[in-house]
Amino acid sequence: MSPETWLALALGRIDWAEAVTDGRVQVSGVRADLSAFLPL
């Protein structure tokens, strides 16, 4: 993901599901969901 996307996630400007759906984040695997840890 881009630094801009990471900051938006960390600050709560976008949520994890939105970032994944929009293609801003590419994930795979069972531990790929970081929504429990965001925003910081």
C-alpha positions as MATLAB code, in Angstrom:
seq = 'MSPETWLALALGRIDWAEAVTDGRVQVSGVRADLSAFLPL';
ca = [
       0.000    0.000    0.000;
       1.056    3.563   -0.474;
       2.157    5.770    2.415;
      -0.941    7.911    1.851;
      -3.202    4.886    2.238;
      -1.416    3.794    5.416;
      -1.835    7.249    6.944;
      -5.509    7.362    5.979;
      -6.034    3.963    7.620;
      -4.024    4.853   10.718;
      -5.929    8.112   11.179;
      -9.337    6.579   10.512;
     -10.043    8.546    7.353;
     -10.850    5.280    5.557;
     -11.576    1.870    6.975;
      -9.881   -1.429    6.128;
     -12.786   -2.844    4.105;
     -13.006    0.303    2.001;
      -9.262    0.249    1.279;
      -9.396   -3.406    0.219;
     -12.535   -2.933   -1.895;
     -11.077    0.129   -3.633;
      -7.872   -1.781   -4.414;
      -5.695    0.486   -2.293;
      -4.522   -2.546   -0.308;
      -3.741   -5.958   -1.763;
      -4.035   -8.736    0.825;
      -4.090  -12.509    1.033;
      -4.115  -15.120    3.756;
      -5.847  -15.652    7.045;
      -3.991  -12.936    8.923;
      -4.487  -10.251    6.290;
      -7.361   -8.482    8.042;
      -5.909   -5.620   10.097;
      -9.235   -3.924   10.821;
      -8.998   -4.793   14.529;
      -5.839   -2.710   14.810;
      -6.945    0.346   12.841;
      -7.292    3.223   13.339;
      -4.322    3.557   15.650;
];
